[in-house]
Amino acid sequence: MATSNSQAFGCYFDTDLGFIPKKVFMAKASNYTSKTPDENGVIHWSDEENKIWSELVARQLACIEGKACDEYMEGLKKINLPHDRIPQLSELNEVLLATTGWQVAPVPALIDFDEFFRLLANKQFPVATFIRSRKEFDYLQEPDIFHEIFGHCAMLTNPDFAEFTHKYGQLGYAAEKKDRVYLARMYWFTVEFGLMQTEKGLRIYGGGILSSPGETQYVYSDTPEINPMNVLDVLRTPYRIDIMQPLYYTINSIHDLFEISQMDIMTLVEQAKSLGLHDPKFPPKEKLAS
């Protein structure tokens, strides 16, 4: 498994079997347990956990300078993340509720498809309440609280992004399992690994990139293929979570996401199913010896 790819990978594996909820797939492999808020909703973090947060934030703020989209940077100011400690979820909820009506919701390290989509459909963004160990400071398979908050919460203050995520949750919660396979790819290439072409040049809005120093630098190299957003193509594009992405899709403004949320996405899913998947732009994952 590569060690320089993104810090977290959202909630799906794209496998030969289709999409599997990551938090379910990882159930037997997880080394982390989410912390439970106390009776006042407070999560108690150790000094070491707060120090890891502080170091992650400092490193990534320097990394995304001049690369994150304006909407993300504006959202970052709004949520006003503390640099010396992990924020309490109530602090984030106060801002998110006032701006877009969203909240963050504490979840176990492992949740299933239905719960993931149900939360998004109710404007609740799931946050696993654990932070990576120092041993896994640079590489983590599971989305921890740093990825979820630093990568995603700033964008949830933007009305267009928030509506897109809300509509995605509603569609996913109502969809059949075989259709969620296709919807998951749309989430991957937007919310997690989305890019934007602006007058200032290429900018990042996807949380999987924004929380990863390696992927943040990689998207500005000559290696990946970067194509304009085409929703039907996105629904047909396979991916792997354990490598740097060979392909990204760009929107022209964050309002494009709102426009996508107003499309008949499920009709496009049916078209994607009829047309079949594009050939993957990556080698098959090596199977472990039994």
C-alpha positions as CSV (number, residue, x, y, z in Angstrom):
1,M,0.0,0.0,0.0
2,A,1.3,3.4,-0.9
3,T,2.4,5.6,1.9
4,S,2.2,9.0,0.3
5,N,-1.5,9.1,-0.7
6,S,-4.3,10.9,1.0
7,Q,-4.7,10.9,4.8
8,A,-8.2,9.5,4.5
9,F,-10.4,8.2,1.8
10,G,-14.1,8.9,2.6
11,C,-16.5,6.0,3.1
12,Y,-16.1,3.7,0.1
13,F,-13.8,1.2,-1.5
14,D,-14.1,0.7,-5.2
15,T,-13.5,-3.0,-5.5
16,D,-14.2,-5.8,-7.9
17,L,-17.3,-6.4,-5.8
18,G,-18.5,-2.9,-6.3
19,F,-18.6,-0.2,-3.5
20,I,-18.3,-1.4,0.0
21,P,-18.9,1.0,2.9
22,K,-15.4,1.7,4.1
23,K,-16.3,2.0,7.7
24,V,-17.9,-1.5,7.4
25,F,-15.1,-3.0,5.3
26,M,-12.5,-1.8,7.9
27,A,-14.4,-3.3,10.9
28,K,-12.0,-6.1,11.6
29,A,-8.9,-4.0,10.8
30,S,-9.6,-0.8,12.8
31,N,-7.2,0.0,15.5
32,Y,-9.2,3.0,16.7
33,T,-12.2,3.5,18.9
34,S,-14.2,6.7,18.8
35,K,-14.5,8.7,22.0
36,T,-17.9,9.1,23.5
37,P,-19.0,12.6,24.5
38,D,-19.8,13.1,28.2
39,E,-23.2,14.1,29.5
40,N,-22.5,17.7,28.5
41,G,-21.5,16.7,25.0
42,V,-17.8,17.3,25.7
43,I,-15.1,15.0,24.4
44,H,-12.1,14.7,26.5
45,W,-8.8,14.6,24.6
46,S,-5.4,13.9,26.0
47,D,-2.5,16.3,25.8
48,E,-0.8,14.1,23.2
49,E,-4.0,14.0,21.0
50,N,-4.2,17.7,21.1
51,K,-0.6,18.0,20.2
52,I,-1.0,15.7,17.2
53,W,-4.0,17.9,16.1
54,S,-1.9,21.0,16.5
55,E,1.0,19.6,14.4
56,L,-1.4,18.4,11.7
57,V,-3.1,21.7,11.4
58,A,0.2,23.7,11.3
59,R,1.6,21.4,8.6
60,Q,-1.5,21.4,6.4
61,L,-2.2,25.2,6.7
62,A,1.2,25.8,5.2
63,C,0.7,23.1,2.5
64,I,-2.7,24.5,1.2
65,E,-1.6,28.1,1.0
66,G,-2.4,29.4,-2.5
67,K,-3.9,26.0,-3.4
68,A,-7.2,25.8,-1.5
69,C,-10.2,27.5,-3.1
70,D,-11.5,30.8,-1.8
71,E,-14.7,29.3,-0.5
72,Y,-12.7,26.9,1.7
73,M,-10.4,29.6,3.1
74,E,-13.5,31.8,3.8
75,G,-15.1,28.8,5.6
76,L,-11.9,28.2,7.6
77,K,-12.2,31.7,8.9
78,K,-15.8,31.2,9.8
79,I,-15.3,28.0,11.8
80,N,-12.2,29.5,13.4
81,L,-10.5,26.2,14.2
82,P,-8.3,26.2,17.3
83,H,-4.7,25.4,16.5
84,D,-3.7,24.2,19.9
85,R,-6.5,21.7,20.6
86,I,-9.1,19.5,18.9
87,P,-12.3,21.6,18.7
88,Q,-15.5,20.5,20.5
89,L,-18.2,19.5,18.1
90,S,-20.6,22.1,19.7
91,E,-18.2,24.8,18.6
92,L,-18.5,23.7,15.0
93,N,-22.2,23.2,15.2
94,E,-22.8,26.8,16.3
95,V,-21.2,28.1,13.1
96,L,-22.6,25.5,10.7
97,L,-26.1,25.9,12.0
98,A,-25.9,29.7,11.6
99,T,-24.5,29.5,8.1
100,T,-26.1,26.5,6.3
101,G,-28.2,24.7,8.8
102,W,-25.7,21.8,9.1
103,Q,-24.3,20.0,12.1
104,V,-21.6,17.5,12.7
105,A,-22.5,14.3,14.4
106,P,-20.2,12.1,16.5
107,V,-20.1,8.5,15.1
108,P,-18.2,5.3,15.8
109,A,-15.2,4.5,13.8
110,L,-17.4,2.2,11.7
111,I,-20.8,3.1,10.3
112,D,-22.9,1.5,7.6
113,F,-24.2,2.8,4.3
114,D,-27.7,3.6,5.6
115,E,-26.4,5.6,8.6
116,F,-24.0,7.5,6.4
117,F,-26.6,8.5,3.9
118,R,-29.3,9.1,6.7
119,L,-27.0,11.6,8.4
120,L,-26.2,13.5,5.2
121,A,-29.9,13.5,4.3
122,N,-30.6,15.2,7.6
123,K,-27.8,17.8,7.2
124,Q,-25.5,16.0,9.7
125,F,-21.9,15.3,8.7
126,P,-20.5,12.2,10.4
127,V,-17.3,12.7,12.4
128,A,-15.5,9.8,13.8
129,T,-14.3,11.0,17.2
130,F,-10.7,9.7,17.2
131,I,-7.5,11.1,16.0
132,R,-4.6,9.2,14.4
133,S,-1.7,8.0,16.5
134,R,1.7,9.5,16.0
135,K,2.8,6.2,14.5
136,E,0.3,6.9,11.7
137,F,0.8,10.7,11.6
138,D,1.6,10.7,7.8
139,Y,-0.6,7.9,6.6
140,L,-4.0,6.7,7.9
141,Q,-6.5,4.4,6.2
142,E,-9.5,5.6,8.2
143,P,-11.0,9.1,8.2
144,D,-10.2,10.5,11.6
145,I,-11.4,13.7,13.2
146,F,-8.6,15.8,11.6
147,H,-9.7,14.7,8.1
148,E,-13.4,15.2,8.8
149,I,-13.1,18.6,10.4
150,F,-10.1,20.2,8.6
151,G,-10.9,18.6,5.3
152,H,-14.7,19.1,5.1
153,C,-16.2,21.4,7.7
154,A,-15.0,24.7,6.2
155,M,-16.8,23.8,2.9
156,L,-20.0,23.0,4.7
157,T,-20.3,26.8,5.5
158,N,-20.8,27.4,1.7
159,P,-24.5,27.2,0.7
160,D,-23.9,25.6,-2.7
161,F,-21.6,22.9,-1.3
162,A,-23.9,22.3,1.6
163,E,-26.9,21.8,-0.7
164,F,-25.0,19.5,-3.0
165,T,-24.0,17.3,0.0
166,H,-27.6,17.4,1.4
167,K,-29.1,16.3,-1.9
168,Y,-26.4,13.6,-2.3
169,G,-27.4,12.2,1.1
170,Q,-31.1,12.3,0.2
171,L,-30.5,10.4,-3.1
172,G,-28.2,7.9,-1.4
173,Y,-30.6,7.2,1.4
174,A,-33.4,6.5,-1.0
175,A,-31.3,4.6,-3.6
176,E,-31.0,0.8,-4.0
177,K,-27.7,-0.8,-3.2
178,K,-26.8,-1.3,-6.8
179,D,-27.3,2.4,-7.5
180,R,-25.3,3.5,-4.5
181,V,-22.3,2.1,-6.3
182,Y,-22.6,4.9,-8.9
183,L,-23.5,7.6,-6.5
184,A,-20.4,6.9,-4.4
185,R,-18.2,7.8,-7.3
186,M,-19.8,11.2,-7.6
187,Y,-19.0,11.8,-3.9
188,W,-15.4,10.7,-4.4
189,F,-14.7,13.0,-7.3
190,T,-16.3,16.0,-5.7
191,V,-16.6,16.1,-1.9
192,E,-13.4,14.1,-1.4
193,F,-11.2,14.8,-4.5
194,G,-12.8,17.7,-6.2
195,L,-10.8,20.5,-8.0
196,M,-11.9,23.9,-9.4
197,Q,-10.5,25.9,-12.3
198,T,-10.5,29.6,-11.3
199,E,-9.2,32.9,-12.7
200,K,-6.3,32.4,-10.2
201,G,-5.6,28.9,-11.5
202,L,-6.3,25.4,-10.2
203,R,-7.8,25.3,-6.7
204,I,-8.8,22.5,-4.3
205,Y,-12.2,22.0,-2.6
206,G,-12.1,18.2,-1.9
207,G,-11.5,17.3,1.7
208,G,-9.5,14.2,0.8
209,I,-6.9,16.5,-0.9
210,L,-7.1,19.4,1.6
211,S,-6.3,17.1,4.5
212,S,-3.4,15.4,2.8
213,P,0.0,17.1,2.2
214,G,1.0,14.4,-0.3
215,E,-2.1,14.7,-2.4
216,T,-2.1,18.5,-2.2
217,Q,1.3,18.7,-3.8
218,Y,0.6,15.8,-6.2
219,V,-2.4,17.5,-7.9
220,Y,0.0,20.3,-9.0
221,S,2.4,18.0,-10.6
222,D,2.3,16.8,-14.2
223,T,1.4,13.3,-13.3
224,P,-2.4,13.2,-12.9
225,E,-5.0,13.7,-15.7
226,I,-7.3,16.5,-14.9
227,N,-10.6,16.7,-16.9
228,P,-13.6,19.1,-16.9
229,M,-16.5,17.8,-14.8
230,N,-18.9,15.6,-16.7
231,V,-21.3,13.9,-14.3
232,L,-22.0,10.9,-16.5
233,D,-18.3,10.3,-16.9
234,V,-17.8,10.6,-13.1
235,L,-20.5,8.0,-12.5
236,R,-18.6,5.6,-14.8
237,T,-15.1,6.2,-13.4
238,P,-13.6,3.6,-11.1
239,Y,-11.0,4.5,-8.5
240,R,-8.6,3.1,-5.9
241,I,-8.2,4.5,-2.5
242,D,-4.7,3.3,-1.8
243,I,-2.9,5.2,-4.5
244,M,-2.5,8.8,-5.6
245,Q,-5.5,9.5,-7.9
246,P,-4.6,9.2,-11.6
247,L,-7.6,11.3,-12.6
248,Y,-9.4,14.3,-11.2
249,Y,-12.4,16.3,-12.4
250,T,-12.7,20.1,-12.2
251,I,-15.7,22.4,-11.8
252,N,-15.6,26.1,-12.8
253,S,-17.2,27.5,-9.7
254,I,-18.6,26.1,-6.5
255,H,-22.1,27.0,-7.8
256,D,-21.6,24.2,-10.3
257,L,-22.2,21.8,-7.5
258,F,-25.5,23.4,-6.8
259,E,-26.4,23.0,-10.5
260,I,-25.4,19.3,-10.3
261,S,-27.6,18.9,-7.3
262,Q,-30.6,20.0,-9.4
263,M,-30.0,17.5,-12.1
264,D,-31.9,14.2,-12.5
265,I,-29.0,12.3,-11.1
266,M,-30.7,8.9,-10.9
267,T,-31.5,9.1,-14.7
268,L,-27.8,9.6,-15.2
269,V,-27.1,6.6,-13.0
270,E,-29.3,4.5,-15.2
271,Q,-27.4,5.8,-18.3
272,A,-24.1,5.0,-16.6
273,K,-25.3,1.5,-15.8
274,S,-26.2,0.9,-19.5
275,L,-22.9,2.3,-20.8
276,G,-20.7,0.5,-18.3
277,L,-17.6,1.7,-16.5
278,H,-14.6,3.4,-18.2
279,D,-11.4,1.4,-18.2
280,P,-9.5,2.1,-15.0
281,K,-6.4,4.3,-15.2
282,F,-4.6,2.2,-12.5
283,P,-3.3,-1.3,-12.2
284,P,-5.4,-3.9,-10.3
285,K,-4.7,-4.1,-6.7
286,E,-2.4,-7.0,-5.8
287,K,-4.2,-9.7,-3.9
288,L,-2.7,-10.8,-0.6
289,A,-1.4,-14.4,-0.5
290,S,-3.7,-16.7,1.3
